[in-house]
Amino acid sequence: MSWRIKTVTERTGVPAETLRSWERRYGVVDPARSPSGYRQYSDADIDLLLRVKEAVDSGLAVSEAIERCRAEEPEAEAEPAALPDEAAPSLRESRQRLLG
């Protein structure tokens, strides 16, 4: 689901101008854009913004809060493991098959 900036400000308590400033200065979130150019924030964006705001409210500088919150984010799923070399056909074998 995506949310427009007004809804994000209501849900997070972060003013719209502050959100835009954090995006510009710190790249805290990079919302998608609608075809008409409106920002579209994800649920994950809102979650991150809530955690950053909480950290800022507790006394951290914005840059420190963002760094800390990003460090706490769960790791992205790892890419699938590559096939062992012996399972993958060699370049020569692949070429032979293509030419054959």
Beta strands, then each sheet from edge to edge (+ up, - down):
strand 1: 2-3
strand 2: 32-33
strand 3: 39-42
sheet 1: 1+ 3- 2+
end
